[in-house]
Amino acid sequence: MNKQVTIITPAFNRADKLPRLYDSLVNQTFKDFVWLVMDDGSTDNTKEVIEGFKQEGKIDIEYHWHENVHKVITMFRAFNLVKTDYHFRVDSDDTIPPRSIEILYNHMMEIKDDPTMCAVIGRLKYDNGKINGSDFPKNPLDTTAFLMKNHDKVKGVHAGMQKNAAVRSLGLNMEQYRGRGYLPDFWNYVLDSKFKTRFVNDIVYTYHFDEIDQASNTNARKLKKYAFGLMVNHLNFLESYYEQYFTTHPIPILKQLFKYLYYGLNVKDSSFKSLIANLKKINLKILALIMIPCVFVYNKLYPLS
């Protein structure tokens, strides 16, 4: 029987956390889904844990293992394996409330035939019950993530369901980044520049606080080994949003340009000359030239370690 939704979980050495997520999936009110576990080269007993879940027969599970390539590449390999029209990424150490898939799917059915819409996104809470961020000004709110954050001034982290066809239509080749280490989910900028999203105030995701992960996320922007991924992230922001939004929302564009130059300067074999050459728009090149002295001084004051 064909399923309607795929839950994608990239996993790396989280065998001890997977039972918590599994229980939250078993308890979903919406049952018409398959759980796709993408094992990104785990060396623990992740495979055995997943096989145990399969034997219980409570939900449909697919498991794929590959050598470690990091999360973004793993996710794009998952997109190519998905057989359903919709997917929902849930990380291996998090969970979702019982009605999450039902809520997101019901909203998705309202926009499924709208070619301008790509996703339904809800809000997040922490495992201590605290709700992350602020309400959307309308419920639902149909707009872009850029405008939601920079025009409507909504704060917080969000999660939800996407149309797999919309993601595939981007034609992005993530395999080119193999061996380059950490990459943020910069592809969401590209998707957001081409489609709108439905934002809803329902809580659809529970983030479980992990001190190790929190420390890693905090330190990522201070370490030189993450500079390449951050440079690519900020460059894709600029390429995705500059033309659409610079005249109405210049500040976020300028901030991202500064960060692109700052992290790019810390990438091996990179230079201001090559960084400016990577910018496609002449106005961005001019702005970058103006910023260079400030970036140079900032890099001296706050060097990456």
ZICOR-V134058 format. One record per residue. N is the residue number from 0. RES is the residue in one letter. PSI is psi in whole degrees, 0 to 359 (none if undefined). D_LAST is the distance of its C-alpha to the last C-alpha in Angstrom with 1 decimal. Layout:
N & RES & PSI & D_LAST
N & RES & PSI & D_LAST
//
This chain:
0 & M & 131 & 52.5
1 & N & 137 & 49.9
2 & K & 164 & 47.2
3 & Q & 329 & 46.0
4 & V & 144 & 42.4
5 & T & 126 & 39.5
6 & I & 116 & 36.9
7 & I & 126 & 33.8
8 & T & 106 & 31.5
9 & P & 134 & 28.5
10 & A & 138 & 27.9
11 & F & 107 & 25.6
12 & N & 48 & 26.6
13 & R & 33 & 28.0
14 & A & 326 & 31.5
15 & D & 339 & 31.7
16 & K & 338 & 31.1
17 & L & 324 & 33.3
18 & P & 326 & 36.6
19 & R & 315 & 35.7
20 & L & 316 & 35.1
21 & Y & 313 & 38.2
22 & D & 321 & 40.4
23 & S & 330 & 39.3
24 & L & 320 & 40.3
25 & V & 327 & 43.6
26 & N & 8 & 44.4
27 & Q & 140 & 44.1
28 & T & 331 & 47.3
29 & F & 121 & 46.7
30 & K & 353 & 47.3
31 & D & 61 & 47.4
32 & F & 162 & 43.9
33 & V & 143 & 42.3
34 & W & 115 & 39.0
35 & L & 109 & 36.9
36 & V & 118 & 34.3
37 & M & 101 & 31.8
38 & D & 110 & 30.4
39 & D & 55 & 27.1
40 & G & 33 & 27.5
41 & S & 145 & 27.9
42 & T & 3 & 28.6
43 & D & 203 & 30.2
44 & N & 36 & 33.8
45 & T & 314 & 33.1
46 & K & 316 & 35.9
47 & E & 322 & 38.4
48 & V & 315 & 37.6
49 & I & 319 & 38.2
50 & E & 323 & 41.4
51 & G & 319 & 42.6
52 & F & 318 & 42.2
53 & K & 318 & 44.1
54 & Q & 334 & 47.0
55 & E & 333 & 47.5
56 & G & 22 & 48.4
57 & K & 326 & 47.4
58 & I & 158 & 45.3
59 & D & 132 & 44.8
60 & I & 135 & 41.6
61 & E & 139 & 40.2
62 & Y & 131 & 37.5
63 & H & 135 & 35.5
64 & W & 141 & 33.0
65 & H & 165 & 30.8
66 & E & 153 & 28.0
67 & N & 124 & 24.5
68 & V & 2 & 23.5
69 & H & 167 & 21.6
70 & K & 317 & 23.3
71 & V & 315 & 24.0
72 & I & 319 & 25.7
73 & T & 317 & 27.5
74 & M & 319 & 28.8
75 & F & 331 & 30.2
76 & R & 323 & 32.0
77 & A & 317 & 33.4
78 & F & 325 & 34.7
79 & N & 343 & 36.7
80 & L & 340 & 38.2
81 & V & 133 & 39.2
82 & K & 352 & 43.0
83 & T & 167 & 43.4
84 & D & 340 & 43.3
85 & Y & 147 & 40.6
86 & H & 157 & 37.4
87 & F & 114 & 35.4
88 & R & 129 & 31.9
89 & V & 118 & 31.5
90 & D & 157 & 28.4
91 & S & 338 & 29.3
92 & D & 10 & 28.3
93 & D & 180 & 30.1
94 & T & 173 & 33.8
95 & I & 143 & 36.2
96 & P & 160 & 39.2
97 & P & 329 & 42.7
98 & R & 10 & 43.7
99 & S & 305 & 40.4
100 & I & 320 & 41.6
101 & E & 312 & 45.0
102 & I & 311 & 43.8
103 & L & 318 & 41.5
104 & Y & 318 & 44.2
105 & N & 318 & 46.9
106 & H & 322 & 45.0
107 & M & 323 & 44.1
108 & M & 334 & 47.9
109 & E & 338 & 48.5
110 & I & 5 & 46.1
111 & K & 329 & 46.4
112 & D & 5 & 48.7
113 & D & 110 & 46.8
114 & P & 350 & 45.0
115 & T & 352 & 42.8
116 & M & 140 & 41.3
117 & C & 347 & 38.7
118 & A & 162 & 37.7
119 & V & 121 & 38.6
120 & I & 134 & 35.7
121 & G & 191 & 36.0
122 & R & 172 & 34.2
123 & L & 146 & 32.1
124 & K & 161 & 32.6
125 & Y & 165 & 30.7
126 & D & 347 & 32.3
127 & N & 3 & 33.3
128 & G & 346 & 35.4
129 & K & 135 & 33.4
130 & I & 132 & 33.5
131 & N & 138 & 30.4
132 & G & 201 & 30.6
133 & S & 164 & 33.8
134 & D & 152 & 37.1
135 & F & 143 & 37.8
136 & P & 335 & 40.4
137 & K & 153 & 42.9
138 & N & 102 & 43.4
139 & P & 164 & 43.2
140 & L & 116 & 41.1
141 & D & 109 & 41.2
142 & T & 189 & 38.5
143 & T & 158 & 35.2
144 & A & 325 & 31.9
145 & F & 310 & 30.8
146 & L & 325 & 33.9
147 & M & 319 & 33.8
148 & K & 320 & 30.4
149 & N & 341 & 30.9
150 & H & 309 & 34.7
151 & D & 348 & 35.8
152 & K & 36 & 32.6
153 & V & 135 & 32.4
154 & K & 155 & 29.5
155 & G & 176 & 28.1
156 & V & 146 & 27.3
157 & H & 162 & 30.2
158 & A & 159 & 31.6
159 & G & 201 & 34.7
160 & M & 137 & 36.9
161 & Q & 156 & 36.8
162 & K & 123 & 39.4
163 & N & 326 & 38.4
164 & A & 324 & 40.4
165 & A & 317 & 38.3
166 & V & 316 & 35.0
167 & R & 329 & 36.7
168 & S & 343 & 38.0
169 & L & 332 & 34.6
170 & G & 30 & 34.7
171 & L & 140 & 31.0
172 & N & 95 & 29.8
173 & M & 343 & 26.8
174 & E & 338 & 27.4
175 & Q & 343 & 25.9
176 & Y & 8 & 22.4
177 & R & 135 & 23.0
178 & G & 358 & 20.3
179 & R & 3 & 17.6
180 & G & 211 & 16.2
181 & Y & 136 & 15.8
182 & L & 130 & 18.0
183 & P & 173 & 19.2
184 & D & 60 & 23.0
185 & F & 339 & 23.2
186 & W & 337 & 26.7
187 & N & 330 & 28.0
188 & Y & 317 & 27.7
189 & V & 315 & 29.9
190 & L & 316 & 32.4
191 & D & 334 & 32.5
192 & S & 345 & 33.3
193 & K & 341 & 36.3
194 & F & 162 & 37.7
195 & K & 165 & 38.2
196 & T & 147 & 37.6
197 & R & 120 & 39.8
198 & F & 132 & 38.0
199 & V & 150 & 39.8
200 & N & 0 & 39.4
201 & D & 145 & 40.1
202 & I & 116 & 37.5
203 & V & 5 & 36.9
204 & Y & 140 & 33.7
205 & T & 119 & 32.5
206 & Y & 125 & 28.8
207 & H & 117 & 28.5
208 & F & 128 & 25.6
209 & D & 116 & 23.4
210 & E & 326 & 21.0
211 & I & 314 & 18.8
212 & D & 319 & 18.8
213 & Q & 318 & 18.2
214 & A & 320 & 15.1
215 & S & 315 & 13.9
216 & N & 320 & 14.9
217 & T & 319 & 13.4
218 & N & 343 & 9.9
219 & A & 320 & 10.3
220 & R & 1 & 9.9
221 & K & 355 & 6.5
222 & L & 136 & 5.0
223 & K & 332 & 5.6
224 & K & 343 & 8.5
225 & Y & 1 & 10.2
226 & A & 321 & 10.3
227 & F & 311 & 13.7
228 & G & 320 & 15.4
229 & L & 323 & 14.5
230 & M & 313 & 15.8
231 & V & 320 & 18.9
232 & N & 309 & 19.4
233 & H & 327 & 19.6
234 & L & 318 & 21.7
235 & N & 327 & 24.1
236 & F & 312 & 24.5
237 & L & 315 & 25.5
238 & E & 329 & 27.8
239 & S & 325 & 29.4
240 & Y & 343 & 30.1
241 & Y & 307 & 30.3
242 & E & 321 & 34.0
243 & Q & 324 & 35.2
244 & Y & 355 & 33.5
245 & F & 320 & 32.3
246 & T & 330 & 35.6
247 & T & 333 & 35.8
248 & H & 67 & 32.2
249 & P & 330 & 30.2
250 & I & 308 & 27.6
251 & P & 328 & 25.8
252 & I & 315 & 26.0
253 & L & 322 & 24.5
254 & K & 317 & 21.6
255 & Q & 326 & 20.8
256 & L & 318 & 21.3
257 & F & 313 & 18.7
258 & K & 323 & 16.1
259 & Y & 313 & 17.2
260 & L & 320 & 16.7
261 & Y & 308 & 13.3
262 & Y & 324 & 11.8
263 & G & 324 & 14.3
264 & L & 338 & 13.1
265 & N & 8 & 9.8
266 & V & 136 & 12.1
267 & K & 138 & 13.5
268 & D & 18 & 16.9
269 & S & 155 & 16.8
270 & S & 166 & 18.1
271 & F & 324 & 19.6
272 & K & 313 & 22.9
273 & S & 326 & 22.2
274 & L & 318 & 20.7
275 & I & 324 & 23.8
276 & A & 330 & 26.0
277 & N & 341 & 24.8
278 & L & 128 & 26.2
279 & K & 332 & 29.8
280 & K & 132 & 31.3
281 & I & 324 & 32.2
282 & N & 324 & 31.7
283 & L & 322 & 28.0
284 & K & 317 & 27.6
285 & I & 315 & 29.2
286 & L & 321 & 27.1
287 & A & 318 & 23.9
288 & L & 320 & 25.3
289 & I & 325 & 25.9
290 & M & 337 & 22.4
291 & I & 313 & 20.6
292 & P & 320 & 20.8
293 & C & 318 & 19.5
294 & V & 319 & 16.5
295 & F & 314 & 15.8
296 & V & 316 & 16.1
297 & Y & 321 & 14.0
298 & N & 328 & 11.1
299 & K & 321 & 11.7
300 & L & 324 & 12.1
301 & Y & 68 & 9.2
302 & P & 148 & 6.3
303 & L & 146 & 3.8
304 & S & none & 0.0
//
